[in-house]
Amino acid sequence: MPQNQKDKVLVKDPTTDVERQKVAEDFAKQFKLKLPILLDTIDDKMEKSYAGWSDRLYVVNGVGKIAFKGGPGPRGFKPDEIPVVLDKLLKR
């Protein structure tokens, strides 16, 4: 990535929930995201609760429960399984 583009992505690590939210809002605006962004609390409660190490793909339902937990990544990533889960959740 060219240096001028890299400078646009680097941010100071937030130390409060408010700062973390501002970073996410700025990111969404800069990159014109249309998808909802979910933020973890500054104490990383979600990350610790759902043990994201190693990387996994998750689908969280409308009431905040895990509907799908993929295998450890990257070898366990099976993104083709996710549409089936989403269709079921959306009752398609």
N, C-alpha and C positions, 0 to 999 in steps of 0.2 A: 504494500500500500504506500503510495507516495506520501512524503512527510506532510504536505499541506492537508491531505485528507485525514491522516492519522491525528493531526492536531485537533480536528473537529470532533473526534471521538473520545479523546482522553478527558477525563473529569477527575476532580478531587474526590476521593472516597468519602461518601456522606457519613456523618456521625449521628444523625437523628432521623427519625421517620419522615419529618417534614423535608429535610434535605434530600432524602432518598426519593421522595415523591417528586420533588422539583427536578431532579436528574432524569427521572422517567418521563415526566411531562416534556422536558426539553428534548429528550431523545425522540419521543413520539412525534413531536412537532418537526424537528430537523429532518427526520427520515419519512415523514408523511405517513405514519402508521395509521391504519384504520381499525386494527384489531384491538380488543381490550387488553390492557396490561395489568397483570396482578402483581402486587408488590409484597415481598416478605417484610416483616418488621425488622428494625435495625439490629435486634438481637438474633436474627435469623431463625426464628421459631419454626417456620415451615420447613426450612432446609433441614434442621435438626430432627423434626418430627417425621419427615418422609425420607430421611436418609438418602439423599440424592447422589451419594457416592457409591459406586461409580455412576456415571450418567445413566439416566433412564428416561423413557418417554412415559408420561402420565396423562390420563384424561380425568379431570375432576368434574363431577356432576353438579347440577344446579344448587344442591344443598351442601356443597363443599366436601363430599365424600369421594374417595378414589373409585372411579369406575373401571379404570384400566391401569395396570402397572406393568410396563414392559420389562424385558430382560435387561441385565446390565449392558451398557454400551461400551464400545460401539458395535461389537459383534452381536449383541442381543437385540439391537434395534430392528424392529419389524414394523415400520410405519404403515405397511399395507393392512395391518390388523386394526388400526385406529378408525378408519371409516366405518367398519362394522359396528364398533362400539358407539360411535357418534350417531349412526343411523338408529341403533336401538334406543339410545337416550332420547333422540328426537322423534322416536316412534314412526320412522319412515318405512 
